[in-house]
Amino acid sequence: MFHKKNIVLGVTGGIAAYKALELLRLFQKNRANVFVIMTKNACEFVAPLSFEALSKNCVYIDTFNQKDSNSIKHIELAQLADIVVIAPATANIIAKFAHGIADDLLTTFMLATKSKKLICPAMNEGMYENSITQKNIQSLKDNGFYVLNPDKGELACQDIGRGRLPELDYIVHKTAYLLNKKDLKGKKILITAGPTQEAIDPVRFITNHSSGKTGYFIAEVAQRRGADVTLISGKTSLKKPYDIKLINVISADDMLKEVLNNIASVDVIIKVAAVADYKPVKCAKNKIKKKEEKLNLSLTKTKDILKEIDKKKGQLVIGFAAETTEIKKNAQKKLKEKKLDMIVANKVGKNLSFGTDESKVTFIYKDGTIKEMPLMEKEKVADAILDNILILPK
Ligand code: CTP
């Protein structure tokens, strides 16, 4: 997510300062190089050594007292930063930024840097709602800063209100969004993901091993690249991706209904979902009791959603082919039968693709071209699939 990106994490003196340690870890987990600047007040809440140990970089606090003469100076830091994230941002630091005050390293750095700036406020609700703070926040926005709304909940003073540091995953998401190119801006993309469940009785169903990960990654990455994303998802254990429209469905019939409801307004359809091909002829009204040695279930075909799609508006349609044998041959057949522009073929089975973080896929295009992709993380696979939207003819 942040490969080769330099993030400067500014930590100011609020009770939420300890959460910045976890934020630093999340940035690093996603491969960012993180430099930490702390205000003197922040050091009253968390020891700089904790940030230093985690970031493996020197922590910057005082302009005139930098102990390591080889460390990067604040102006160099200002130049190398791709983005600066202030978390937590107190009312005091917001006021200083808004008025161009430069009386310590963090404020001096902020005036000097031309990088993107993400402010994550955390304070008492009264301080946040104070018209002076609100005017300062507006002034930051007017000057190109991106300012998150604090979360609602229990505050350090034990009041319930708006003032909590936004969720760390949300801060990471916004940071990635701000850093990403927006080459899919203006595109409306409909993605289906996850397995469907076909009810046998009120407590049982037929399903498959799909985790939904690939579809969710495609939705997240597309949003980050500026697309307007609708995700229609079967049941998964995945967290809802931020800033997209999520429609939850259960069965193949529900998924078909929602795809048809949403298709008219989109430019691209990416069908990653592992839709059940068969469903019980009827769902028993009550729980089926254990009686005979054998139980026969009568199944009937579900509708093939891709075949039901009418490309009235000339949408680009990308399908998936999950195969255990004759991958390319089967995928080519599906590409033709389902009138797709492109199909993403992958081998599935025990320990393969389902639920894993990596996958090896092959792109097969309408004109017969075949592109073998290397084994990649699913997030990279998502990027590679989305790249096709920019080059494929409709
Ligand atoms: N698909 C669909 N509706 C279905 C079944 C599948 O839209 N009822 C879509 C999937 O979302 C995927 C593509 O068709 O994009 C291929 O799905 P897959 O399960 O690999 O193939 P099937 O067509 O179901 O054929 P088979 O199960 O025989 O391989």
Boltz pocket constraint, residues with backbone or C-beta under 6 A from the ligand:
constraints:
  - pocket:
      binder: B
      contacts: [[A, 252], [A, 271], [A, 272], [A, 273], [A, 274], [A, 275], [A, 276], [A, 277], [A, 302], [A, 303], [A, 304], [A, 305], [A, 306], [A, 307], [A, 318], [A, 319], [A, 320], [A, 321], [A, 322], [A, 323], [A, 334]]
      max_distance: 6.0
